[in-house]
Amino acid sequence: MFSWLEKNPFFFTIAFLLVFSVAGIVEVLPDFTKSARPIEGLKPYSVLETAGKQVYIKEGCYACHSQLIRPFQAEVDRYGAYSLSGEYAYDRPFLWGSKRTGPDLHRVGDSRSTDWHSNHMWNPESVVPGSIMPAYKHLYRKNADFETAYAEAFTQKQVFNVPYDVEGGIKLGNMDEARKAYIQEAAQIVEDMKNAEVKAAFEKGEVQEIVALIAYLNSLGQGRIAK
């Protein structure tokens, strides 16, 4: 058989490609599927963080900011540890972006504080001289959408088996329990902000979009990985 293949280059090539392909699949596929699974300790987004992610999408932040750090020394030096595929397991949709008018944000929660984000979103040039980013003052006056965020988190749990309500993880529970956790998490963000308008709204039981967005930005980074 082998001598016949050697005398027929076309069939020899087909046989070689077939064997090579099978060997490649056996070697590559297991590692590929493993890397696509959630990395150990990865936490899903809380309802407040989910609301913030919805604001991030609505405002088109992904058009100017990527969330994908490539494994190059220059990127790691500037933005932090390079991104791993398993970190995106609970991201639907992915917000990798395709352009960097502004810096990559995948590790922004490791290097920026709530107060920094609050000042930056109100007046970007106050903390980044020469910034071309517009101000987002309207986020300080509009309530975040708790119901839609809860519905998204609940869908993630039911349809995609995202591990809410597991021991040591993010508690979702029913809507009343989720709202209580949402308010408690927002309280910490508001406490770290200096904006009087946001504080006044929170005292009336309102959570502004900027609070949710900052919660989301704070979650981007190594903090999502439970130690």
C-alpha positions in Angstrom: 0.0 0.0 0.0 2.8 2.4 1.0 4.7 1.8 -2.3 1.4 2.5 -4.2 1.0 5.8 -2.4 4.6 6.7 -3.2 3.9 6.2 -6.9 0.8 8.4 -6.8 1.7 11.9 -5.5 -1.9 13.1 -5.5 -3.2 10.4 -3.2 0.0 10.6 -1.1 -0.7 14.3 -0.5 -4.3 13.6 0.4 -3.3 10.8 2.8 -0.6 13.0 4.4 -3.0 15.9 4.8 -5.6 13.6 6.4 -3.1 12.1 8.9 -1.7 15.5 9.7 -5.1 17.0 10.2 -6.2 14.3 12.6 -3.0 14.6 14.6 -3.4 18.4 14.7 -7.0 18.1 16.0 -5.9 15.6 18.7 -3.2 17.9 19.9 -4.9 21.3 19.5 -8.6 20.7 20.3 -8.3 19.6 23.9 -6.1 22.6 24.8 -8.4 25.0 22.9 -11.5 23.8 24.7 -9.7 24.0 28.0 -8.6 27.6 27.4 -12.2 28.6 26.4 -13.5 27.5 29.8 -13.8 30.0 32.7 -10.4 30.4 34.4 -10.4 29.1 38.0 -12.0 31.5 40.4 -13.6 33.7 37.7 -16.6 35.6 39.2 -19.7 36.6 37.1 -20.8 40.2 37.0 -23.0 41.4 39.9 -26.3 43.0 38.9 -24.8 46.5 39.5 -21.8 45.6 37.3 -24.1 44.2 34.7 -26.1 47.5 34.7 -22.8 49.3 34.2 -21.8 47.1 31.3 -25.1 47.9 29.7 -24.3 51.6 30.1 -20.8 51.0 28.6 -22.5 49.4 25.6 -25.2 52.0 25.3 -22.6 54.8 25.3 -20.4 53.1 22.7 -17.3 53.0 24.9 -16.1 49.9 22.9 -15.7 52.1 19.8 -12.7 53.9 21.4 -11.5 51.4 24.0 -10.4 47.8 23.6 -10.6 45.1 26.3 -8.0 42.8 24.9 -4.3 43.0 26.0 -2.1 41.1 23.5 0.9 39.1 24.7 3.5 41.7 23.7 5.9 43.2 26.2 4.9 46.8 25.2 1.3 46.1 25.9 1.9 44.2 29.2 4.1 47.0 30.4 1.5 49.6 29.7 -1.8 47.8 30.4 -1.0 44.9 32.7 -1.1 41.1 32.3 -2.2 40.0 28.9 -5.7 38.8 28.5 -6.7 35.1 28.7 -9.6 33.6 26.7 -11.1 32.1 29.8 -11.5 35.5 31.4 -14.3 36.2 28.8 -16.4 33.1 29.6 -19.2 35.2 31.2 -19.0 38.1 28.7 -22.0 38.2 26.3 -21.3 40.0 24.1 -17.5 40.2 24.2 -16.3 43.8 24.3 -12.8 43.3 22.8 -13.2 46.4 20.6 -11.3 47.0 17.4 -9.8 50.4 17.9 -7.8 52.3 20.6 -8.5 56.0 20.5 -8.2 55.6 24.3 -6.3 53.1 26.3 -7.2 49.4 26.7 -9.5 48.9 29.7 -9.2 45.2 30.4 -7.2 45.8 33.6 -8.4 49.3 34.4 -9.9 48.1 37.7 -6.4 47.3 38.9 -5.0 50.8 38.5 -7.9 53.4 38.8 -10.0 54.3 41.8 -13.7 55.1 42.0 -12.9 58.8 42.6 -10.6 58.9 39.6 -13.3 57.5 37.3 -15.9 59.9 38.8 -13.6 62.9 38.0 -12.6 61.5 34.6 -16.2 60.9 33.4 -17.3 64.4 34.6 -14.4 66.2 33.0 -11.8 64.1 31.3 -9.2 66.9 31.0 -9.2 67.4 34.7 -7.3 64.2 35.2 -5.9 63.6 31.7 -4.7 66.9 30.2 -5.3 67.1 26.5 -7.8 64.3 26.5 -10.2 64.2 23.5 -12.7 62.1 25.3 -16.1 63.9 25.8 -17.6 64.5 29.2 -20.4 62.2 30.3 -22.3 64.4 32.7 -25.6 63.0 31.7 -24.7 59.7 33.4 -24.8 61.6 36.7 -28.5 62.5 36.3 -30.1 59.3 34.9 -31.0 56.3 36.9 -29.4 52.9 36.1 -31.8 50.2 34.8 -31.9 47.6 37.6 -34.7 45.5 36.1 -33.0 45.0 32.8 -29.7 44.2 34.5 -31.4 41.7 36.8 -33.1 40.1 33.8 -29.8 39.8 31.9 -28.1 38.2 34.9 -31.0 35.8 35.5 -30.9 34.8 31.8 -27.2 34.2 32.0 -27.8 31.9 35.0 -30.7 30.0 33.5 -29.6 29.7 29.8 -25.8 29.7 30.0 -25.4 28.2 33.5 -23.4 31.1 34.8 -22.6 30.2 38.4 -24.7 32.7 40.4 -25.8 31.7 43.9 -22.9 29.3 44.4 -21.0 29.2 47.7 -18.5 32.0 47.8 -19.8 33.6 44.6 -22.2 36.3 43.5 -25.6 36.0 45.0 -28.5 36.6 42.7 -31.5 35.1 44.5 -34.9 36.6 43.8 -35.4 40.2 42.6 -35.8 41.6 46.1 -32.6 40.0 47.3 -30.8 41.2 44.2 -32.1 44.7 44.6 -30.8 44.8 48.2 -27.3 43.6 47.1 -27.5 46.1 44.2 -28.1 49.0 46.7 -25.4 47.8 49.1 -22.8 47.6 46.3 -23.9 51.0 45.0 -23.5 52.5 48.5 -19.8 51.8 48.5 -19.3 53.4 45.1 -21.3 56.5 46.1 -19.4 56.8 49.4 -16.1 56.9 47.4 -17.4 59.6 45.1 -17.4 63.4 45.8 -20.3 64.3 43.4 -23.0 65.9 45.5 -25.7 65.3 42.8 -25.1 61.6 42.9 -25.1 61.4 46.7 -28.3 63.4 46.9 -30.0 61.0 44.4 -28.8 58.0 46.3 -30.3 59.3 49.5 -33.6 59.3 47.7 -33.1 55.6 46.8 -31.8 56.2 43.2 -28.7 54.7 41.7 -27.3 56.8 38.8 -25.8 55.3 35.6 -22.4 56.7 36.5 -22.4 54.5 39.7 -23.2 51.4 37.7 -20.6 52.2 35.1 -17.9 52.8 37.7 -18.8 49.5 39.4 -18.3 47.8 36.0 -15.0 49.5 35.3 -13.8 48.6 38.8 -14.5 44.9 38.1 -12.3 44.9 35.0 -9.0 43.3 36.1 -7.6 40.7 38.4 -10.3 41.5 41.0 -12.7 39.3 39.1 -10.6 36.3 39.9 -11.3 34.9 43.4 -8.1 34.1 45.2 
